[in-house]
């Protein structure tokens, strides 16, 4: 087993002894030996300091020059990837360092790497040290000037900031110089070079700055950039309108590359994207792809202020830029599309990705207090839960109050490396509120469990809501303090009409519908009620909690059909769905809850006034993973799968005619359009097809074949396949093979094929994964392909959690192979074991053995070591 690496603690943070304020780089590109000369302007940051410490990893050091004089090895040392330079009593100096790196050998895709003929960098979190010796930490912010030199066969040379000059050098070489006037940390630095095509646009900011916009892609893909450019311009306009934030350079460039560990990166003025989040054309991209491109472009652009102009002081503050920017991109999409549906989508993501993390061995606070490998903390907790904290603040102080707080935050901390306290302090100042208790959301891991019990006194006409909160223990945090929980609520009468909120206790119960829960137990009372009302609580998912109530199926049925809060209508359907699935899993005879749900969904399908995308959401049952988490212990994955299929069939039988009506009325009448209305119609169509396939497989397959032949629409092709994926019929195999034969020359569409194949529920699923991994189309060096095959398999509950352990074995093999190629991707795949302790004893035994096998690997990366060792420590 690999030795335990060093743990980094928040409590140990200290500013550096010296800081680099200006960086001038000369980068001479070559596949196996890229030479980098860095001229650093250094100043003392702590009295008495004598040594400058620079990070490096895998670099070849040529020489060091201080203030024009070359120094010998007596003045510096290089050991364990740390370069120490003795400066003695020097307060200011310039240091020239010559070093080189090997982009071609860099399969980890961190630092400078060469892939598909493109030189690309990924510096976040600590990749710069693989490019040049530097203080590779976010609180050291420097101004950069960069000269890139390359053969003329590499015509496009890009870096951060504004272009200064370019020209020929002779002997088949040329250069380009870029200048970024805004100080930035190393993780925001970027260089990209290659034989790339480009598409250009323009935008004039509210301050009158003319900005040149560029999208750089592989040649031949220029016709797939229009939507990305539209999305970028929409993002720039929205940020000016909603938050008053204007862009601050003369150019804004985006480069799309096929091999990238992340979705995208917000480098100042030069965003680098995984090309799956840039390239779109109706015949190559689905509605989901169009939506993701719009959202992720917005996210990375919004980082220009919440991440770049104001960065994080240390990596423990990662949520300061990521959680806040996720909140901003959620609001962007809500304003452009359906706010109600977007909220449901975000909660589904939170519950599917973050709640299991909060409830498992990898639980950590939104601002963690320690880490081994920072790349392992780019998690749903940092992103999605971090966004929920921002949303709770907005709920508490209002949209205008939040905007005022943002104005204070940006004005006060522009150009600095800030902390969570800086952000929350700005919000407190804007609203005059005390947010000291709300800070616990950043400090405590785990999802609070909130129980709301309603009691009605018919003699007094009073309703009492008793609210209790409890956050279960998580690793390293056995006890938790009460959180500040905002709960939006309303009351409905027996006909579903809204009732006025009349406080029975003016000192405790608000009439606004916003309950602020701050202690372990609180009571809120309302009067003036003739009959017991139905309570609609945690409207709009105002707090990221697990909610338990004493509501009945009849209450949920009323909320499903009548609640004015769209989220709680959907939530009522989900609660009925979970109840039906639990009844089926426990084999309790006739499923009364499923019947109540079916009746409610029938009413939804017949209501033509509802948004089609909302109706599509209502048709989707809770996932198998949700049911497993609800059971909580000794889960049999096969039983869960069987229960969900049984409920799908019962709903399909009841809703058959309505589903057929939906399919008959939702065909695309003309050319594909990614507008909101068309997207909603298609989402309803394929939700209906998936449910119909459970009861009428022949009819579903007929519809799927017809839609699959609409080659002008990738949404139709993938929607048709996904809709019948659970049908055990050779026709499904034929459709999948047809898809591959059509699109085998397009890497992004081959990824879709691998995802469809790996997520398909079938016998001996692990055996199929092994066969797929042996295909020439699969490669462990391509992150997108790994995520498609093994990430898709991890969502295949009965396949991954097979009782014979074959699923765990296949995933462990992949983690071990990836460990030596790309530790970040390996760690993400290792994270698929996080829920292993929910399952029954045979499965737990198999999972534990496979994780122990991973830990026994010699040279195990700290990325994988941290994930697997923490996961294996989980208590049963």
C-alpha positions, 0 to 999 in steps of 0.5 A: 500500500502506498504511504499516506501523503501529507494532509493540508489543513485550513488552520495552517494557512499562512501568507507566503514569505515572498510574493511574485507580482509580475511574470514575463514568460517566453514559451517555446513549444515542442512536443517532447521538450517545451522550454519555458523562461519565466522572469519573476518580479519578487518582493518580500512579504514577511519581515525577516524572510530569507527564502523564496519557495517555488512549486514544481513537478516533473520539470527540468531546471536549466539555470537561475538568474537573479537581478542579471547574475547567474547563481550557482547551486549554493544559492538554491536547492531542488528536492521533492519538487520544491525549488528553494532560492536563498534571497537573504536580505533582498527586498525586491528582485527579478529572478529568471528561471529556465526550465522545460517540460514534456507535453507529449508524455503528459497523459494526466492532462494537467499542466501543459499537454499535447493531445490531438495535435493541440497544445493545451494547458489545464492549471486548476488546481495545481497544474502550473507547477508542471509547466514552470516553477512558481508559487502555485497557490491562489492568493499569489496574484501577478500580472502576466505578459506571455510570448509564445513561439512555435513552428508556423505549422502551429498557426494559432498561438493564444494566451490570456489577456489582450494580443500585443504583437505577433510576427515571423521569426524566420526558419519557419517559426513565428511568435505572438505576445499577449498581455493581461493587465489584471492580476491573477493566480497561476490556476487562471493562466492558459496557453493554447496552440494548434492548427485550429479554425475559428468563428468570430463575433462581437459584443459592446459592453454597457461601458462602451467597450468593443469586445472581439469574441472568438471560438477556436475549434478543430478544423471542420467543426466551425458549423457547430459553433453558432449556438455557443456564440449565441450563448456567450453573448446572452451571458454577457448581456445577462450579467450586465442586466442582473448584476451590473458586471461588464467584461474588462478586456478587448478580447474574449476567446474560447477554445474547444479541445477533445481531451479535457479532464473537466467540463471547462475552465475559466482562464482569464480571457481564454476559456478552455472547454471540453468540446462536448460543451461547445459543439452543437448542430441539430443532427449532432447535439441533443436538447440536453447538449444545447442546454448544457452548452448554454449553461456552462458557457454562462458559468465560465463567463460569470467566473470573470467576476466571481472567480477571476477578478475576485479569486479565493484566498486558498483552496479551502475557499473553493466554494466561494467561486464555484458555489456562487457561480453555479448559483449565478448560472442557475439564475441565468438559465431560469431567466432564459427558460422555465424558472420552475422547471430549472429549479426542479432540475437543479434539485434533482441534480443535488439529490442525485449527486450531492445528497449521497456524498453528504450521507456517505464516507466522502462527506465534507463541509462546503468549506472543508478543513483539510484535504490530501489532494485538492482535485478530489474536492471539486465535488457536488458539495462545493458546487451544488450545495455551495449554490444552495447556500447562496440561494438561501441567503437570497431567500432571506434578504430578497433579490434586491438585497442579494444584488446589493450584497454582490455590489458591496462584495465586488467593490470591496474585494475586486483584485483580491483573493477573498474568503467565505467570510468576505462574501457573507459579510457583504451580504450581512452588511447589505441586509443588516442581518446577522449571518453568524449561524448561517456560516454553519452551512459552510462549516458542517457536513451532512444534510439536515433532517427536518421533521414538520408535524402539523396538528390542528385544533378544530375548537380554536381553528388553529394549526400548529407546525412543530419543526425539528432539525437534526444533522446526522454525524459525518466523518470527523464531525460526530455532533452538529449544531442547529442550522439556520433553515429558511422554509417557505410554506403555504396552506391549502384548503380541501379544494386546493385553494390558497389560505391566508397565513394569520399568525396566532403568535405575532412574536414567533410566526410570520405572515410572509410564508417564510419560517426561519428555523434556528433551533432544534425544535420550534413551533409556528401557529396559525389561526382563523382556519375552519378546517384542517389545511394541507401544508405546503412546506419547503416551497421552491426547495428553499433549504437543501434538507431531507424533509419528513412530514405527517402528510398523507397520500391524500395530502400529496395528491392534493398538492400534486394537482393544486399547489401554486408552487410548481416545485412542491407539485413535483415534490408531491409526485416524487413523494408518492413515487417513493412511497409506491416504490418502497411498497413494491420493494417490500412486496406489500400486495396491492400498491395503493400509493401507485394508484394515487400517483397514477390518478394524479399524473393522469390529471397532469397529462390532461391539463393543457395549461401546464408547461410541457417540460414540467409535465415531462418532469412529473412523469419521471419516477424517482431513480433506483439510487433514490430508492436504495438510499430510502431503504438505507441498509442491506439493499438488494439492487435486483429487488430495487430494479424489479420494484421500479419496473413493477411501478413503471408497468402499473403507471403505464397501464393506467396512463396508456391512452394518455401516453399514446395521446402525448406521442401522437401530438408531440411530433416535430412539425418542421426543422429542429429548433432549440427554443424553449417551447420545442425543447419542452415538447420533445422532453414530454414526448420521450418521457411518455415513450419511456413510460409506455415502453414498460407496458406496450413495448411493441408500440414503443419500439415502433415509435422509436424506430420512426423517430430514430430515422429522423436524421436531422435531429440527434434529440430524436435519435437519442430520445428514441433509443433512451426511451426503449433502452429497458426493453429486452428485444433484439430490435434495441440491439439493432438500433444501437448498432445502427447508431454506431454505424451512422456516427462512428466517425464523430467522437462525441456521438460515439461517447453517447453510444457508449453511455447508452450501452453502459447504462442499459439494464441487462443480465451480465452487465459487467461482462458487456462493459469488459467487451465494450472496453476492448473495442478499438473505439475505446481509450483510457486516455480519453476522459470523455470516453471513460466517463461515457463507459464507466460513468454510465455503468456506475448509474446502472444500479443492478449492473454495477451492484451485481450480487456476484461482485462483477460490477465492482471488479470491472470498476476496480480494474478501470481505476487501477489502469487509469491510476497510471494514466490520469489520476484525476479521472481515476479518482472520479471513477473510484468515487463510484464506490461511495454508496457501497455500505448501503448494500447487503452483506455479499455486495459489501464483501465484494466491494471491500475486497475490490477497494483493498485490491486498489489500495494494494497497487504500488505507486497509487496516486494520492488522488485515488488513495484519498478517495478509496481509503476514506470510502473503505472506512465507512461504517455499516 
